[in-house]
Amino acid sequence: MQVLVTGGSGYVGHYLIDELYRRGHGVVNADAVRPDGGPKARDYAAMRQSWPAIPTFLEVDVTNYGQVISAMDGCDAVIALAARPSNANYTEEDVFVTNVASMWNVCRAAEQLKIRPVVLGSSYNAVGAMGTAARWAPREVKPPEYFPLDQHVYTRSEEAYSIAKWVGEEVGQGFARRNPWMSIASMRFNGMWTDEKFRALAANPIVDVWERCQGFWTYLHIKDAAVACVLSIESEGWTGHHRFFLNAADTMIDVPTMDAIAHVYPDVPLREKLAGFRAPISTANASELIGWSPAYSWRDEQFKP
């Protein structure tokens, strides 16, 4: 399968390209930044030593529809990662316009070129998991509708990045409605970590339940994120638009989940009890539809000091 990856020069893009090659796919990298000129150029150079080929690179502005459809022509699938990564260093207006326009252009081009599998890079922030995160307001912990969160939970987003991710998912929903043959996955990426971050946490476990509570104490290995994206385009048994939360099976804190919820979110309804350190965000939808489940936990023996 020939796969267009927008944002392939980025950190997540490196791991995704690596996974695509591991599974025998071809890659076209569409990005505004050359892979050898980005902030992770050294990591990219090291990783590509094991690749069977260097991805075709096309310099593309994902807010330009003509450039997007031209880059996608001849591909069998698309994984859209290119975006403003946060509100930091950008105006909110730029973040919103860039991130929403890119999702529209990818879906529209896939529709015109009759490309069935589309992966949209979303975030758990689409539902406001990190609370308010704008320059003009302090972070505020706001309780969700219920625990564990699943694909049906509504958004509580308030700032440009989170709202744009939610609207981007709605773009995917709309294209799937008018094209029942399409398979569009909105990947709700979590804070993606590498082995180094896992080892650091294993060496110094978090025991303060208020720390990282905006994200409901969840996390994800970047390799697990890459695998989920590839499984999505390879899976044949589903169509329509689906929102997939992607996070580790456990929390990043060394406190039982029910105890943490009782301290920080005592009034949030519980749809089921969460044993041990189980994450309060469900990934069951990804497991059922694309066969994905997280492979990594910071509690694994390989990360212990």
C-alpha positions as CSV (number, residue, x, y, z in Angstrom):
1,M,0.0,0.0,0.0
2,Q,1.3,3.5,-0.9
3,V,0.6,5.8,2.0
4,L,0.7,9.6,2.1
5,V,1.8,10.9,5.5
6,T,1.3,14.6,6.1
7,G,3.7,15.8,8.7
8,G,6.0,12.9,8.2
9,S,9.1,15.1,9.1
10,G,7.8,15.5,12.6
11,Y,8.7,13.4,15.6
12,V,5.5,11.3,15.5
13,G,6.0,11.1,11.7
14,H,9.4,9.4,12.1
15,Y,7.9,6.6,14.2
16,L,5.0,6.2,11.9
17,I,7.1,5.9,8.8
18,D,9.3,3.4,10.6
19,E,6.2,1.3,11.4
20,L,4.8,1.6,7.8
21,Y,8.1,0.2,6.4
22,R,8.2,-2.6,9.0
23,R,4.8,-3.7,7.6
24,G,5.8,-3.5,4.0
25,H,4.2,-0.2,2.9
26,G,5.5,2.5,0.7
27,V,5.6,6.1,2.0
28,V,5.2,9.6,0.6
29,N,6.1,12.3,3.2
30,A,4.2,15.6,2.6
31,D,5.4,18.3,5.0
32,A,6.4,22.0,5.0
33,V,9.7,21.0,6.6
34,R,12.3,18.7,5.0
35,P,13.0,15.6,7.1
36,D,16.7,16.5,7.3
37,G,16.0,20.0,8.4
38,G,13.5,19.6,11.2
39,P,14.2,19.7,15.0
40,K,14.4,15.9,15.0
41,A,16.7,15.5,12.0
42,R,19.3,13.6,13.9
43,D,16.7,11.1,15.2
44,Y,15.3,10.7,11.6
45,A,18.8,10.0,10.2
46,A,19.4,7.3,12.8
47,M,16.1,5.7,12.3
48,R,16.2,5.6,8.5
49,Q,19.3,3.4,8.5
50,S,17.0,0.4,8.8
51,W,14.5,1.5,6.2
52,P,14.4,-0.2,2.8
53,A,14.0,3.2,1.1
54,I,13.9,6.9,1.8
55,P,10.3,8.2,1.6
56,T,9.5,10.4,-1.4
57,F,9.4,13.9,0.0
58,L,7.0,16.6,-1.2
59,E,7.0,20.1,0.2
60,V,3.3,20.7,0.9
61,D,1.2,23.4,2.7
62,V,-1.7,21.3,4.0
63,T,-3.9,24.4,4.0
64,N,-3.6,24.5,0.2
65,Y,-6.1,22.1,-1.3
66,G,-4.3,21.9,-4.7
67,Q,-1.1,20.9,-3.0
68,V,-2.8,18.3,-0.8
69,I,-4.7,16.5,-3.6
70,S,-1.6,16.6,-5.9
71,A,0.5,14.9,-3.2
72,M,-2.2,12.3,-2.5
73,D,-2.6,11.3,-6.1
74,G,-1.4,7.8,-6.6
75,C,-1.7,6.8,-3.0
76,D,-3.9,4.1,-1.4
77,A,-4.3,5.6,2.0
78,V,-3.5,8.8,3.9
79,I,-2.5,9.5,7.5
80,A,-2.8,13.2,8.4
81,L,-0.4,14.3,11.1
82,A,0.5,17.8,9.9
83,A,-0.9,20.5,12.3
84,R,-0.1,23.2,14.7
85,P,1.0,21.1,17.7
86,S,-0.4,23.4,20.4
87,N,-1.4,26.9,21.1
88,A,2.2,27.7,22.2
89,N,4.0,30.1,19.8
90,Y,1.0,30.6,17.6
91,T,-2.0,32.9,17.6
92,E,-5.2,31.0,18.4
93,E,-6.7,32.1,15.0
94,D,-3.7,30.5,13.2
95,V,-4.0,27.3,15.2
96,F,-7.7,27.0,14.5
97,V,-7.7,27.8,10.8
98,T,-4.6,25.6,10.0
99,N,-5.8,22.6,11.9
100,V,-9.3,22.6,10.6
101,A,-8.5,23.4,7.0
102,S,-5.9,20.6,6.9
103,M,-8.5,18.1,8.0
104,W,-11.0,19.3,5.4
105,N,-8.4,19.2,2.6
106,V,-7.3,15.7,3.4
107,C,-10.9,14.3,3.6
108,R,-11.9,16.2,0.4
109,A,-8.9,15.0,-1.6
110,A,-9.5,11.4,-0.4
111,E,-13.1,11.7,-1.4
112,Q,-12.2,12.9,-4.9
113,L,-9.5,10.3,-5.4
114,K,-11.7,7.5,-4.0
115,I,-9.2,6.7,-1.2
116,R,-11.0,4.7,1.4
117,P,-8.8,4.6,4.5
118,V,-8.1,8.0,6.1
119,V,-6.5,8.6,9.4
120,L,-6.9,12.0,11.0
121,G,-4.5,13.0,13.8
122,S,-6.7,14.2,16.6
123,S,-6.1,14.3,20.3
124,Y,-7.6,13.5,23.6
125,N,-7.8,17.3,23.8
126,A,-10.7,17.2,21.4
127,V,-12.8,16.6,24.4
128,G,-11.0,19.2,26.5
129,A,-9.0,16.6,28.5
130,M,-6.4,19.2,29.4
131,G,-8.8,21.9,30.4
132,T,-8.2,25.5,29.6
133,A,-4.7,26.0,28.1
134,A,-4.7,29.5,26.7
135,R,-2.4,32.4,27.4
136,W,-5.3,34.4,28.7
137,A,-6.6,31.9,31.3
138,P,-5.1,29.6,33.9
139,R,-5.5,25.9,33.6
140,E,-8.6,24.7,35.3
141,V,-9.5,21.1,36.2
142,K,-13.0,20.4,34.9
143,P,-14.7,17.1,35.5
144,P,-15.8,15.0,32.5
145,E,-19.3,13.7,32.0
146,Y,-18.4,10.2,33.4
147,F,-15.7,7.7,33.9
148,P,-14.3,5.8,32.0
149,L,-14.4,8.2,29.1
150,D,-15.2,6.6,25.7
151,Q,-15.9,7.6,22.1
152,H,-19.3,8.9,23.0
153,V,-18.3,11.5,25.6
154,Y,-19.0,15.1,24.5
155,T,-16.4,17.9,24.4
156,R,-15.6,20.4,27.0
157,S,-13.0,22.2,24.9
158,E,-12.5,25.9,25.3
159,E,-9.4,27.0,23.4
160,A,-8.3,27.0,19.8
161,Y,-6.2,23.8,19.7
162,S,-8.8,21.6,21.4
163,I,-11.8,23.1,19.6
164,A,-10.0,22.7,16.3
165,K,-9.4,19.0,17.0
166,W,-13.1,18.5,17.8
167,V,-14.2,20.3,14.7
168,G,-11.6,18.3,12.7
169,E,-13.3,15.1,13.9
170,E,-16.7,16.6,12.9
171,V,-15.2,17.1,9.4
172,G,-14.4,13.4,9.2
173,Q,-17.9,12.6,10.5
174,G,-19.4,14.7,7.7
175,F,-17.4,13.1,4.9
176,A,-18.2,9.6,6.2
177,R,-21.9,10.4,6.2
178,R,-21.9,11.5,2.5
179,N,-19.5,8.7,1.5
180,P,-20.5,5.5,3.3
181,W,-17.6,3.6,1.6
182,M,-15.0,5.7,3.4
183,S,-13.2,4.6,6.6
184,I,-12.1,7.6,8.6
185,A,-10.4,7.3,11.9
186,S,-9.9,10.2,14.2
187,M,-6.9,9.1,16.4
188,R,-7.1,10.8,19.8
189,F,-3.4,10.8,20.5
190,N,-2.4,11.1,24.1
191,G,0.9,12.7,25.4
192,M,3.2,10.5,23.4
193,W,6.3,9.3,25.3
194,T,9.5,7.5,24.3
195,D,11.5,4.9,26.2
196,E,13.4,7.7,27.9
197,K,10.3,9.2,29.4
198,F,9.1,5.8,30.5
199,R,12.4,5.1,32.3
200,A,12.3,8.5,34.0
201,L,8.8,7.8,35.3
202,A,9.8,4.4,36.5
203,A,12.7,5.9,38.4
204,N,10.5,8.5,40.0
205,P,6.9,7.4,40.2
206,I,4.2,10.1,40.6
207,V,2.2,9.8,43.9
208,D,0.5,13.2,43.9
209,V,-3.0,12.6,42.5
210,W,-3.3,16.3,41.5
211,E,-0.3,16.0,39.2
212,R,-1.3,15.5,35.6
213,C,-4.9,15.2,36.6
214,Q,-6.0,17.5,33.6
215,G,-5.3,14.5,31.3
216,F,-6.9,12.1,33.7
217,W,-3.4,10.7,34.4
218,T,-3.2,9.0,31.0
219,Y,-0.2,8.6,28.6
220,L,0.9,6.7,25.5
221,H,4.1,5.3,24.0
222,I,4.8,6.9,20.6
223,K,5.3,3.4,19.1
224,D,1.8,2.4,20.2
225,A,0.5,5.5,18.4
226,A,2.3,4.5,15.2
227,V,0.9,0.9,15.3
228,A,-2.7,2.2,15.8
229,C,-2.4,4.4,12.7
230,V,-1.1,1.5,10.5
231,L,-3.7,-1.0,11.8
232,S,-6.4,1.5,10.9
233,I,-5.5,1.7,7.3
234,E,-4.9,-2.1,7.1
235,S,-8.3,-3.0,8.6
236,E,-10.9,-3.9,6.1
237,G,-13.9,-4.7,8.3
238,W,-15.3,-1.3,9.0
239,T,-16.5,1.9,7.4
240,G,-17.8,5.3,8.6
241,H,-16.1,7.7,11.0
242,H,-14.8,6.5,14.4
243,R,-13.1,8.3,17.2
244,F,-10.4,6.2,18.8
245,F,-8.9,7.1,22.2
246,L,-5.3,6.0,22.3
247,N,-3.6,5.6,25.7
248,A,-1.8,3.1,27.8
249,A,-3.9,0.6,29.7
250,D,-2.8,2.1,33.1
251,T,-2.3,5.5,34.6
252,M,1.0,7.4,35.0
253,I,0.5,7.7,38.8
254,D,1.4,5.1,41.4
255,V,-2.0,5.5,43.1
256,P,-5.0,3.2,42.5
257,T,-7.3,4.9,40.0
258,M,-10.4,4.8,42.2
259,D,-8.5,6.5,45.0
260,A,-7.3,9.2,42.6
261,I,-10.8,9.8,41.2
262,A,-12.2,10.0,44.7
263,H,-9.8,12.8,45.5
264,V,-9.9,14.9,42.3
265,Y,-13.2,14.1,40.7
266,P,-15.5,12.9,43.5
267,D,-18.8,13.9,41.8
268,V,-18.2,12.4,38.4
269,P,-20.5,9.4,37.7
270,L,-18.8,6.0,37.4
271,R,-20.1,3.7,34.7
272,E,-17.9,0.9,36.0
273,K,-15.2,0.5,38.7
274,L,-11.6,0.7,37.6
275,A,-9.5,-1.9,39.2
276,G,-5.9,-1.2,40.2
277,F,-4.2,1.4,38.1
278,R,-6.5,1.0,35.1
279,A,-6.7,4.2,32.9
280,P,-10.0,6.1,33.2
281,I,-10.2,6.5,29.4
282,S,-11.4,3.4,27.5
283,T,-9.6,2.2,24.3
284,A,-12.2,-0.6,23.7
285,N,-13.4,1.0,20.5
286,A,-9.9,0.8,18.9
287,S,-9.6,-2.8,20.1
288,E,-12.9,-3.9,18.7
289,L,-12.7,-2.2,15.3
290,I,-9.0,-2.2,14.3
291,G,-7.5,-4.8,16.7
292,W,-5.3,-2.3,18.6
293,S,-4.3,-2.4,22.2
294,P,-1.4,-0.7,23.9
295,A,1.8,-2.7,24.2
296,Y,3.7,-0.5,26.6
297,S,3.5,0.6,30.2
298,W,6.0,2.5,32.3
299,R,5.5,-0.3,34.8
300,D,7.1,-2.9,32.4
301,E,10.2,-4.6,33.6
302,Q,12.3,-3.2,30.8
303,F,11.9,0.4,32.0
304,K,12.7,-0.2,35.7
305,P,16.0,1.2,37.0
